[in-house]
Each structure stands twice: as C-alpha cells, then as structure tokens.
Amino acid sequence: MDITPGHWIFAAVFIVVFVAGIAWSFRKDRAVNKKQFGNTSLIALLIGGGILLIIILKFALRYLSKN
C-alpha cells in the first residue's frame, strides 16, 4: 500500500487535533492535578536517579570484573 499525500495530510491534521485536545484537557484539569499530584516531580526525579544509579553500578561492576 502506497502512502499518498492524503495520508500525510490526515496524519498531520490528526496530530494537531490530538495534541490540541490533550492540551485543552490538561489546562481544564490543572488545579485538580496540582492538588492531587503535587509531589510527582520529586518522585519522578527519585525514580530516574535510582535507574541512573543502577546503570552506573552495572557498568562499573562490568568494568571491574574485566580487570
């Protein structure tokens, strides 16, 4: 199946409308989200730091086991 210019136009319009809908919905729920999910950034930072620590330990242990 060939991808015609109509497919690309539909994809572009769909993406624009989809992102606009998500942005509108997020703005509408901003106050509720702030109240319910206030410490989300801290939790995400801790999880990201934990994953980074695991990756660093993995490479360090691999390096130490080769020597």
mmJSON file of the N, C-alpha and C atoms, coordinates in Angstrom:
{"data_MODEL":{"atom_site":{
"group_PDB":["ATOM","ATOM","ATOM","ATOM","ATOM","ATOM","ATOM","ATOM","ATOM","ATOM","ATOM","ATOM","ATOM","ATOM","ATOM","ATOM","ATOM","ATOM","ATOM","ATOM","ATOM","ATOM","ATOM","ATOM","ATOM","ATOM","ATOM","ATOM","ATOM","ATOM","ATOM","ATOM","ATOM","ATOM","ATOM","ATOM","ATOM","ATOM","ATOM","ATOM","ATOM","ATOM","ATOM","ATOM","ATOM","ATOM","ATOM","ATOM","ATOM","ATOM","ATOM","ATOM","ATOM","ATOM","ATOM","ATOM","ATOM","ATOM","ATOM","ATOM","ATOM","ATOM","ATOM","ATOM","ATOM","ATOM","ATOM","ATOM","ATOM","ATOM","ATOM","ATOM","ATOM","ATOM","ATOM","ATOM","ATOM","ATOM","ATOM","ATOM","ATOM","ATOM","ATOM","ATOM","ATOM","ATOM","ATOM","ATOM","ATOM","ATOM","ATOM","ATOM","ATOM","ATOM","ATOM","ATOM","ATOM","ATOM","ATOM","ATOM","ATOM","ATOM","ATOM","ATOM","ATOM","ATOM","ATOM","ATOM","ATOM","ATOM","ATOM","ATOM","ATOM","ATOM","ATOM","ATOM","ATOM","ATOM","ATOM","ATOM","ATOM","ATOM","ATOM","ATOM","ATOM","ATOM","ATOM","ATOM","ATOM","ATOM","ATOM","ATOM","ATOM","ATOM","ATOM","ATOM","ATOM","ATOM","ATOM","ATOM","ATOM","ATOM","ATOM","ATOM","ATOM","ATOM","ATOM","ATOM","ATOM","ATOM","ATOM","ATOM","ATOM","ATOM","ATOM","ATOM","ATOM","ATOM","ATOM","ATOM","ATOM","ATOM","ATOM","ATOM","ATOM","ATOM","ATOM","ATOM","ATOM","ATOM","ATOM","ATOM","ATOM","ATOM","ATOM","ATOM","ATOM","ATOM","ATOM","ATOM","ATOM","ATOM","ATOM","ATOM","ATOM","ATOM","ATOM","ATOM","ATOM","ATOM","ATOM","ATOM","ATOM","ATOM","ATOM","ATOM","ATOM","ATOM","ATOM","ATOM","ATOM"],
"id":[1,2,3,4,5,6,7,8,9,10,11,12,13,14,15,16,17,18,19,20,21,22,23,24,25,26,27,28,29,30,31,32,33,34,35,36,37,38,39,40,41,42,43,44,45,46,47,48,49,50,51,52,53,54,55,56,57,58,59,60,61,62,63,64,65,66,67,68,69,70,71,72,73,74,75,76,77,78,79,80,81,82,83,84,85,86,87,88,89,90,91,92,93,94,95,96,97,98,99,100,101,102,103,104,105,106,107,108,109,110,111,112,113,114,115,116,117,118,119,120,121,122,123,124,125,126,127,128,129,130,131,132,133,134,135,136,137,138,139,140,141,142,143,144,145,146,147,148,149,150,151,152,153,154,155,156,157,158,159,160,161,162,163,164,165,166,167,168,169,170,171,172,173,174,175,176,177,178,179,180,181,182,183,184,185,186,187,188,189,190,191,192,193,194,195,196,197,198,199,200,201],
"type_symbol":["N","C","C","N","C","C","N","C","C","N","C","C","N","C","C","N","C","C","N","C","C","N","C","C","N","C","C","N","C","C","N","C","C","N","C","C","N","C","C","N","C","C","N","C","C","N","C","C","N","C","C","N","C","C","N","C","C","N","C","C","N","C","C","N","C","C","N","C","C","N","C","C","N","C","C","N","C","C","N","C","C","N","C","C","N","C","C","N","C","C","N","C","C","N","C","C","N","C","C","N","C","C","N","C","C","N","C","C","N","C","C","N","C","C","N","C","C","N","C","C","N","C","C","N","C","C","N","C","C","N","C","C","N","C","C","N","C","C","N","C","C","N","C","C","N","C","C","N","C","C","N","C","C","N","C","C","N","C","C","N","C","C","N","C","C","N","C","C","N","C","C","N","C","C","N","C","C","N","C","C","N","C","C","N","C","C","N","C","C","N","C","C","N","C","C","N","C","C","N","C","C"],
"label_atom_id":["N","CA","C","N","CA","C","N","CA","C","N","CA","C","N","CA","C","N","CA","C","N","CA","C","N","CA","C","N","CA","C","N","CA","C","N","CA","C","N","CA","C","N","CA","C","N","CA","C","N","CA","C","N","CA","C","N","CA","C","N","CA","C","N","CA","C","N","CA","C","N","CA","C","N","CA","C","N","CA","C","N","CA","C","N","CA","C","N","CA","C","N","CA","C","N","CA","C","N","CA","C","N","CA","C","N","CA","C","N","CA","C","N","CA","C","N","CA","C","N","CA","C","N","CA","C","N","CA","C","N","CA","C","N","CA","C","N","CA","C","N","CA","C","N","CA","C","N","CA","C","N","CA","C","N","CA","C","N","CA","C","N","CA","C","N","CA","C","N","CA","C","N","CA","C","N","CA","C","N","CA","C","N","CA","C","N","CA","C","N","CA","C","N","CA","C","N","CA","C","N","CA","C","N","CA","C","N","CA","C","N","CA","C","N","CA","C","N","CA","C","N","CA","C","N","CA","C","N","CA","C","N","CA","C"],
"label_alt_id":[null,null,null,null,null,null,null,null,null,null,null,null,null,null,null,null,null,null,null,null,null,null,null,null,null,null,null,null,null,null,null,null,null,null,null,null,null,null,null,null,null,null,null,null,null,null,null,null,null,null,null,null,null,null,null,null,null,null,null,null,null,null,null,null,null,null,null,null,null,null,null,null,null,null,null,null,null,null,null,null,null,null,null,null,null,null,null,null,null,null,null,null,null,null,null,null,null,null,null,null,null,null,null,null,null,null,null,null,null,null,null,null,null,null,null,null,null,null,null,null,null,null,null,null,null,null,null,null,null,null,null,null,null,null,null,null,null,null,null,null,null,null,null,null,null,null,null,null,null,null,null,null,null,null,null,null,null,null,null,null,null,null,null,null,null,null,null,null,null,null,null,null,null,null,null,null,null,null,null,null,null,null,null,null,null,null,null,null,null,null,null,null,null,null,null,null,null,null,null,null,null],
"label_comp_id":["MET","MET","MET","ASP","ASP","ASP","ILE","ILE","ILE","THR","THR","THR","PRO","PRO","PRO","GLY","GLY","GLY","HIS","HIS","HIS","TRP","TRP","TRP","ILE","ILE","ILE","PHE","PHE","PHE","ALA","ALA","ALA","ALA","ALA","ALA","VAL","VAL","VAL","PHE","PHE","PHE","ILE","ILE","ILE","VAL","VAL","VAL","VAL","VAL","VAL","PHE","PHE","PHE","VAL","VAL","VAL","ALA","ALA","ALA","GLY","GLY","GLY","ILE","ILE","ILE","ALA","ALA","ALA","TRP","TRP","TRP","SER","SER","SER","PHE","PHE","PHE","ARG","ARG","ARG","LYS","LYS","LYS","ASP","ASP","ASP","ARG","ARG","ARG","ALA","ALA","ALA","VAL","VAL","VAL","ASN","ASN","ASN","LYS","LYS","LYS","LYS","LYS","LYS","GLN","GLN","GLN","PHE","PHE","PHE","GLY","GLY","GLY","ASN","ASN","ASN","THR","THR","THR","SER","SER","SER","LEU","LEU","LEU","ILE","ILE","ILE","ALA","ALA","ALA","LEU","LEU","LEU","LEU","LEU","LEU","ILE","ILE","ILE","GLY","GLY","GLY","GLY","GLY","GLY","GLY","GLY","GLY","ILE","ILE","ILE","LEU","LEU","LEU","LEU","LEU","LEU","ILE","ILE","ILE","ILE","ILE","ILE","ILE","ILE","ILE","LEU","LEU","LEU","LYS","LYS","LYS","PHE","PHE","PHE","ALA","ALA","ALA","LEU","LEU","LEU","ARG","ARG","ARG","TYR","TYR","TYR","LEU","LEU","LEU","SER","SER","SER","LYS","LYS","LYS","ASN","ASN","ASN"],
"label_asym_id":["A","A","A","A","A","A","A","A","A","A","A","A","A","A","A","A","A","A","A","A","A","A","A","A","A","A","A","A","A","A","A","A","A","A","A","A","A","A","A","A","A","A","A","A","A","A","A","A","A","A","A","A","A","A","A","A","A","A","A","A","A","A","A","A","A","A","A","A","A","A","A","A","A","A","A","A","A","A","A","A","A","A","A","A","A","A","A","A","A","A","A","A","A","A","A","A","A","A","A","A","A","A","A","A","A","A","A","A","A","A","A","A","A","A","A","A","A","A","A","A","A","A","A","A","A","A","A","A","A","A","A","A","A","A","A","A","A","A","A","A","A","A","A","A","A","A","A","A","A","A","A","A","A","A","A","A","A","A","A","A","A","A","A","A","A","A","A","A","A","A","A","A","A","A","A","A","A","A","A","A","A","A","A","A","A","A","A","A","A","A","A","A","A","A","A","A","A","A","A","A","A"],
"label_entity_id":["1","1","1","1","1","1","1","1","1","1","1","1","1","1","1","1","1","1","1","1","1","1","1","1","1","1","1","1","1","1","1","1","1","1","1","1","1","1","1","1","1","1","1","1","1","1","1","1","1","1","1","1","1","1","1","1","1","1","1","1","1","1","1","1","1","1","1","1","1","1","1","1","1","1","1","1","1","1","1","1","1","1","1","1","1","1","1","1","1","1","1","1","1","1","1","1","1","1","1","1","1","1","1","1","1","1","1","1","1","1","1","1","1","1","1","1","1","1","1","1","1","1","1","1","1","1","1","1","1","1","1","1","1","1","1","1","1","1","1","1","1","1","1","1","1","1","1","1","1","1","1","1","1","1","1","1","1","1","1","1","1","1","1","1","1","1","1","1","1","1","1","1","1","1","1","1","1","1","1","1","1","1","1","1","1","1","1","1","1","1","1","1","1","1","1","1","1","1","1","1","1"],
"label_seq_id":[1,1,1,2,2,2,3,3,3,4,4,4,5,5,5,6,6,6,7,7,7,8,8,8,9,9,9,10,10,10,11,11,11,12,12,12,13,13,13,14,14,14,15,15,15,16,16,16,17,17,17,18,18,18,19,19,19,20,20,20,21,21,21,22,22,22,23,23,23,24,24,24,25,25,25,26,26,26,27,27,27,28,28,28,29,29,29,30,30,30,31,31,31,32,32,32,33,33,33,34,34,34,35,35,35,36,36,36,37,37,37,38,38,38,39,39,39,40,40,40,41,41,41,42,42,42,43,43,43,44,44,44,45,45,45,46,46,46,47,47,47,48,48,48,49,49,49,50,50,50,51,51,51,52,52,52,53,53,53,54,54,54,55,55,55,56,56,56,57,57,57,58,58,58,59,59,59,60,60,60,61,61,61,62,62,62,63,63,63,64,64,64,65,65,65,66,66,66,67,67,67],
"pdbx_PDB_ins_code":[null,null,null,null,null,null,null,null,null,null,null,null,null,null,null,null,null,null,null,null,null,null,null,null,null,null,null,null,null,null,null,null,null,null,null,null,null,null,null,null,null,null,null,null,null,null,null,null,null,null,null,null,null,null,null,null,null,null,null,null,null,null,null,null,null,null,null,null,null,null,null,null,null,null,null,null,null,null,null,null,null,null,null,null,null,null,null,null,null,null,null,null,null,null,null,null,null,null,null,null,null,null,null,null,null,null,null,null,null,null,null,null,null,null,null,null,null,null,null,null,null,null,null,null,null,null,null,null,null,null,null,null,null,null,null,null,null,null,null,null,null,null,null,null,null,null,null,null,null,null,null,null,null,null,null,null,null,null,null,null,null,null,null,null,null,null,null,null,null,null,null,null,null,null,null,null,null,null,null,null,null,null,null,null,null,null,null,null,null,null,null,null,null,null,null,null,null,null,null,null,null],
"Cartn_x":[0.849,0.0,0.888,0.669,1.442,0.857,1.747,1.316,1.169,-0.053,-0.344,-0.281,-0.267,-0.289,-1.514,-2.612,-3.805,-3.576,-2.805,-2.471,-1.656,-0.68,0.162,-0.659,-1.586,-2.443,-3.315,-3.916,-4.731,-3.896,-2.678,-1.813,-1.481,-1.157,-0.814,-2.01,-3.188,-4.385,-4.718,-4.6,-4.892,-3.962,-2.668,-1.706,-2.014,-2.299,-2.591,-3.841,-4.904,-6.141,-5.951,-5.212,-4.977,-4.187,-3.112,-2.304,-3.106,-3.913,-4.741,-5.767,-6.355,-7.316,-6.677,-5.484,-4.781,-4.421,-3.934,-3.569,-4.795,-5.911,-7.138,-7.594,-7.546,-7.965,-7.039,-5.742,-4.791,-5.011,-5.232,-5.46,-6.733,-7.735,-9.003,-8.831,-7.968,-7.774,-6.532,-5.952,-4.69,-4.785,-5.844,-5.983,-6.138,-6.917,-7.113,-5.82,-5.117,-3.853,-2.819,-2.745,-1.779,-2.082,-3.364,-3.77,-3.498,-3.807,-3.681,-2.28,-1.558,-0.25,0.85,0.869,1.803,3.256,3.564,4.958,5.386,4.711,5.027,6.421,6.839,8.157,9.258,9.074,10.06,10.152,9.02,9.01,9.651,9.333,9.939,11.45,11.898,13.327,14.008,13.377,13.947,14.007,12.964,12.961,14.026,14.116,15.149,16.546,16.756,18.059,18.386,17.381,17.6,17.976,17.296,17.618,19.016,19.363,20.704,21.758,21.502,22.435,22.62,21.54,21.637,22.471,22.279,23.055,24.531,24.833,26.231,26.872,26.16,26.695,26.908,26.008,26.134,27.415,27.653,28.859,30.116,30.052,31.218,31.585,30.587,30.867,31.369,30.833,31.318,32.775,33.122,34.476,35.421,35.008,35.854,36.039,35.063,35.191,36.128,36.34,37.256,38.717,38.956,40.349,40.802],
"Cartn_y":[-1.181,0.0,1.235,2.09,3.324,4.387,5.206,6.318,7.54,7.98,9.11,10.418,11.549,12.835,12.996,12.361,12.426,11.782,10.701,10.055,10.998,11.686,12.606,13.776,14.265,15.368,14.917,13.719,13.192,13.034,12.491,12.292,13.623,14.638,15.95,16.574,16.509,17.072,16.315,14.981,14.172,14.542,14.672,15.009,16.378,17.349,18.698,18.69,18.032,17.991,17.203,16.099,15.276,16.052,16.715,17.487,18.66,19.305,20.414,19.915,18.744,18.177,17.834,17.262,16.931,18.209,19.225,20.489,21.145,21.143,21.733,20.986,19.661,18.849,19.077,19.168,19.392,20.754,21.774,23.114,23.153,22.406,22.371,21.725,20.727,19.977,20.411,21.546,21.969,22.097,22.705,22.902,21.573,20.678,19.372,18.572,18.618,17.878,18.389,19.699,20.271,19.814,19.726,19.321,17.837,17.0,15.556,15.023,15.658,15.159,16.175,16.747,17.816,17.39,16.183,15.749,14.806,14.822,13.896,14.139,15.384,15.667,15.137,15.227,14.692,13.174,12.513,11.058,10.642,11.345,11.039,11.242,12.286,12.537,11.419,10.958,9.869,8.562,8.267,7.053,7.145,8.295,8.495,8.381,8.945,8.832,7.397,6.651,5.24,4.431,4.675,3.979,4.347,5.628,6.067,5.417,5.306,4.648,3.181,2.499,1.094,0.95,1.836,1.778,2.03,3.021,3.319,2.13,1.534,0.365,-0.811,-0.993,-2.078,-1.93,-0.737,-0.524,-0.566,-0.059,-0.084,-1.519,-2.331,-3.718,-4.504,-4.209,-4.876,-4.488,-3.207,-2.751,-3.394,-3.465,-4.044,-5.539,-6.224,-7.666,-8.013,-7.098,-7.338,-7.179,-6.384,-6.12,-7.082],
"Cartn_z":[0.0,0.0,0.0,-0.941,-1.042,-0.121,0.417,1.266,0.369,0.235,-0.646,0.142,-0.561,0.151,1.049,0.691,1.537,2.897,2.908,4.183,5.067,4.472,5.237,5.766,4.95,5.395,6.561,6.437,7.526,8.792,8.668,9.834,10.495,9.697,10.25,10.966,10.356,10.981,12.26,12.214,13.386,14.543,14.267,15.32,15.919,15.073,15.571,16.45,15.996,16.771,18.064,17.992,19.172,20.228,19.835,20.778,21.337,20.5,20.982,22.003,21.746,22.694,24.019,23.982,25.227,25.984,25.266,25.921,26.55,25.849,26.39,27.636,27.576,28.72,29.919,29.664,30.746,31.393,30.578,31.132,31.969,31.536,32.258,33.633,33.737,34.978,35.76,35.429,36.045,37.565,38.06,39.512,40.233,39.665,40.287,40.261,39.137,39.027,40.02,40.2,41.143,42.565,42.89,44.236,44.461,43.489,43.667,43.398,42.51,42.096,42.365,43.553,43.875,43.908,44.405,44.54,43.432,42.321,41.241,40.693,40.558,40.004,40.92,42.22,43.152,43.034,42.931,42.798,41.482,40.394,39.096,39.145,39.827,39.966,40.756,41.818,42.607,41.813,41.065,40.245,39.16,38.5,37.474,38.054,39.244,39.9,40.269,40.711,41.03,39.807,38.697,37.451,36.98,37.072,36.693,37.573,38.863,39.778,39.413,39.077,38.674,37.405,36.442,35.197,35.475,36.303,36.637,37.347,38.296,39.004,38.055,37.117,36.146,35.339,34.805,34.008,34.873,36.089,36.974,37.337,37.672,38.018,36.817,35.644,34.437,34.173,34.365,34.159,35.178,36.437,37.491,37.308,36.752,36.578,35.423,34.489,33.364,33.8,34.834,35.268,36.294],
"occupancy":[1.0,1.0,1.0,1.0,1.0,1.0,1.0,1.0,1.0,1.0,1.0,1.0,1.0,1.0,1.0,1.0,1.0,1.0,1.0,1.0,1.0,1.0,1.0,1.0,1.0,1.0,1.0,1.0,1.0,1.0,1.0,1.0,1.0,1.0,1.0,1.0,1.0,1.0,1.0,1.0,1.0,1.0,1.0,1.0,1.0,1.0,1.0,1.0,1.0,1.0,1.0,1.0,1.0,1.0,1.0,1.0,1.0,1.0,1.0,1.0,1.0,1.0,1.0,1.0,1.0,1.0,1.0,1.0,1.0,1.0,1.0,1.0,1.0,1.0,1.0,1.0,1.0,1.0,1.0,1.0,1.0,1.0,1.0,1.0,1.0,1.0,1.0,1.0,1.0,1.0,1.0,1.0,1.0,1.0,1.0,1.0,1.0,1.0,1.0,1.0,1.0,1.0,1.0,1.0,1.0,1.0,1.0,1.0,1.0,1.0,1.0,1.0,1.0,1.0,1.0,1.0,1.0,1.0,1.0,1.0,1.0,1.0,1.0,1.0,1.0,1.0,1.0,1.0,1.0,1.0,1.0,1.0,1.0,1.0,1.0,1.0,1.0,1.0,1.0,1.0,1.0,1.0,1.0,1.0,1.0,1.0,1.0,1.0,1.0,1.0,1.0,1.0,1.0,1.0,1.0,1.0,1.0,1.0,1.0,1.0,1.0,1.0,1.0,1.0,1.0,1.0,1.0,1.0,1.0,1.0,1.0,1.0,1.0,1.0,1.0,1.0,1.0,1.0,1.0,1.0,1.0,1.0,1.0,1.0,1.0,1.0,1.0,1.0,1.0,1.0,1.0,1.0,1.0,1.0,1.0,1.0,1.0,1.0,1.0,1.0,1.0],
"B_iso_or_equiv":[0.0,0.0,0.0,0.0,0.0,0.0,0.0,0.0,0.0,0.0,0.0,0.0,0.0,0.0,0.0,0.0,0.0,0.0,0.0,0.0,0.0,0.0,0.0,0.0,0.0,0.0,0.0,0.0,0.0,0.0,0.0,0.0,0.0,0.0,0.0,0.0,0.0,0.0,0.0,0.0,0.0,0.0,0.0,0.0,0.0,0.0,0.0,0.0,0.0,0.0,0.0,0.0,0.0,0.0,0.0,0.0,0.0,0.0,0.0,0.0,0.0,0.0,0.0,0.0,0.0,0.0,0.0,0.0,0.0,0.0,0.0,0.0,0.0,0.0,0.0,0.0,0.0,0.0,0.0,0.0,0.0,0.0,0.0,0.0,0.0,0.0,0.0,0.0,0.0,0.0,0.0,0.0,0.0,0.0,0.0,0.0,0.0,0.0,0.0,0.0,0.0,0.0,0.0,0.0,0.0,0.0,0.0,0.0,0.0,0.0,0.0,0.0,0.0,0.0,0.0,0.0,0.0,0.0,0.0,0.0,0.0,0.0,0.0,0.0,0.0,0.0,0.0,0.0,0.0,0.0,0.0,0.0,0.0,0.0,0.0,0.0,0.0,0.0,0.0,0.0,0.0,0.0,0.0,0.0,0.0,0.0,0.0,0.0,0.0,0.0,0.0,0.0,0.0,0.0,0.0,0.0,0.0,0.0,0.0,0.0,0.0,0.0,0.0,0.0,0.0,0.0,0.0,0.0,0.0,0.0,0.0,0.0,0.0,0.0,0.0,0.0,0.0,0.0,0.0,0.0,0.0,0.0,0.0,0.0,0.0,0.0,0.0,0.0,0.0,0.0,0.0,0.0,0.0,0.0,0.0,0.0,0.0,0.0,0.0,0.0,0.0],
"pdbx_formal_charge":[null,null,null,null,null,null,null,null,null,null,null,null,null,null,null,null,null,null,null,null,null,null,null,null,null,null,null,null,null,null,null,null,null,null,null,null,null,null,null,null,null,null,null,null,null,null,null,null,null,null,null,null,null,null,null,null,null,null,null,null,null,null,null,null,null,null,null,null,null,null,null,null,null,null,null,null,null,null,null,null,null,null,null,null,null,null,null,null,null,null,null,null,null,null,null,null,null,null,null,null,null,null,null,null,null,null,null,null,null,null,null,null,null,null,null,null,null,null,null,null,null,null,null,null,null,null,null,null,null,null,null,null,null,null,null,null,null,null,null,null,null,null,null,null,null,null,null,null,null,null,null,null,null,null,null,null,null,null,null,null,null,null,null,null,null,null,null,null,null,null,null,null,null,null,null,null,null,null,null,null,null,null,null,null,null,null,null,null,null,null,null,null,null,null,null,null,null,null,null,null,null],
"auth_seq_id":[1,1,1,2,2,2,3,3,3,4,4,4,5,5,5,6,6,6,7,7,7,8,8,8,9,9,9,10,10,10,11,11,11,12,12,12,13,13,13,14,14,14,15,15,15,16,16,16,17,17,17,18,18,18,19,19,19,20,20,20,21,21,21,22,22,22,23,23,23,24,24,24,25,25,25,26,26,26,27,27,27,28,28,28,29,29,29,30,30,30,31,31,31,32,32,32,33,33,33,34,34,34,35,35,35,36,36,36,37,37,37,38,38,38,39,39,39,40,40,40,41,41,41,42,42,42,43,43,43,44,44,44,45,45,45,46,46,46,47,47,47,48,48,48,49,49,49,50,50,50,51,51,51,52,52,52,53,53,53,54,54,54,55,55,55,56,56,56,57,57,57,58,58,58,59,59,59,60,60,60,61,61,61,62,62,62,63,63,63,64,64,64,65,65,65,66,66,66,67,67,67],
"auth_comp_id":["MET","MET","MET","ASP","ASP","ASP","ILE","ILE","ILE","THR","THR","THR","PRO","PRO","PRO","GLY","GLY","GLY","HIS","HIS","HIS","TRP","TRP","TRP","ILE","ILE","ILE","PHE","PHE","PHE","ALA","ALA","ALA","ALA","ALA","ALA","VAL","VAL","VAL","PHE","PHE","PHE","ILE","ILE","ILE","VAL","VAL","VAL","VAL","VAL","VAL","PHE","PHE","PHE","VAL","VAL","VAL","ALA","ALA","ALA","GLY","GLY","GLY","ILE","ILE","ILE","ALA","ALA","ALA","TRP","TRP","TRP","SER","SER","SER","PHE","PHE","PHE","ARG","ARG","ARG","LYS","LYS","LYS","ASP","ASP","ASP","ARG","ARG","ARG","ALA","ALA","ALA","VAL","VAL","VAL","ASN","ASN","ASN","LYS","LYS","LYS","LYS","LYS","LYS","GLN","GLN","GLN","PHE","PHE","PHE","GLY","GLY","GLY","ASN","ASN","ASN","THR","THR","THR","SER","SER","SER","LEU","LEU","LEU","ILE","ILE","ILE","ALA","ALA","ALA","LEU","LEU","LEU","LEU","LEU","LEU","ILE","ILE","ILE","GLY","GLY","GLY","GLY","GLY","GLY","GLY","GLY","GLY","ILE","ILE","ILE","LEU","LEU","LEU","LEU","LEU","LEU","ILE","ILE","ILE","ILE","ILE","ILE","ILE","ILE","ILE","LEU","LEU","LEU","LYS","LYS","LYS","PHE","PHE","PHE","ALA","ALA","ALA","LEU","LEU","LEU","ARG","ARG","ARG","TYR","TYR","TYR","LEU","LEU","LEU","SER","SER","SER","LYS","LYS","LYS","ASN","ASN","ASN"],
"auth_asym_id":["A","A","A","A","A","A","A","A","A","A","A","A","A","A","A","A","A","A","A","A","A","A","A","A","A","A","A","A","A","A","A","A","A","A","A","A","A","A","A","A","A","A","A","A","A","A","A","A","A","A","A","A","A","A","A","A","A","A","A","A","A","A","A","A","A","A","A","A","A","A","A","A","A","A","A","A","A","A","A","A","A","A","A","A","A","A","A","A","A","A","A","A","A","A","A","A","A","A","A","A","A","A","A","A","A","A","A","A","A","A","A","A","A","A","A","A","A","A","A","A","A","A","A","A","A","A","A","A","A","A","A","A","A","A","A","A","A","A","A","A","A","A","A","A","A","A","A","A","A","A","A","A","A","A","A","A","A","A","A","A","A","A","A","A","A","A","A","A","A","A","A","A","A","A","A","A","A","A","A","A","A","A","A","A","A","A","A","A","A","A","A","A","A","A","A","A","A","A","A","A","A"],
"auth_atom_id":["N","CA","C","N","CA","C","N","CA","C","N","CA","C","N","CA","C","N","CA","C","N","CA","C","N","CA","C","N","CA","C","N","CA","C","N","CA","C","N","CA","C","N","CA","C","N","CA","C","N","CA","C","N","CA","C","N","CA","C","N","CA","C","N","CA","C","N","CA","C","N","CA","C","N","CA","C","N","CA","C","N","CA","C","N","CA","C","N","CA","C","N","CA","C","N","CA","C","N","CA","C","N","CA","C","N","CA","C","N","CA","C","N","CA","C","N","CA","C","N","CA","C","N","CA","C","N","CA","C","N","CA","C","N","CA","C","N","CA","C","N","CA","C","N","CA","C","N","CA","C","N","CA","C","N","CA","C","N","CA","C","N","CA","C","N","CA","C","N","CA","C","N","CA","C","N","CA","C","N","CA","C","N","CA","C","N","CA","C","N","CA","C","N","CA","C","N","CA","C","N","CA","C","N","CA","C","N","CA","C","N","CA","C","N","CA","C","N","CA","C","N","CA","C","N","CA","C","N","CA","C","N","CA","C"],
"pdbx_PDB_model_num":[1,1,1,1,1,1,1,1,1,1,1,1,1,1,1,1,1,1,1,1,1,1,1,1,1,1,1,1,1,1,1,1,1,1,1,1,1,1,1,1,1,1,1,1,1,1,1,1,1,1,1,1,1,1,1,1,1,1,1,1,1,1,1,1,1,1,1,1,1,1,1,1,1,1,1,1,1,1,1,1,1,1,1,1,1,1,1,1,1,1,1,1,1,1,1,1,1,1,1,1,1,1,1,1,1,1,1,1,1,1,1,1,1,1,1,1,1,1,1,1,1,1,1,1,1,1,1,1,1,1,1,1,1,1,1,1,1,1,1,1,1,1,1,1,1,1,1,1,1,1,1,1,1,1,1,1,1,1,1,1,1,1,1,1,1,1,1,1,1,1,1,1,1,1,1,1,1,1,1,1,1,1,1,1,1,1,1,1,1,1,1,1,1,1,1,1,1,1,1,1,1]
}}}
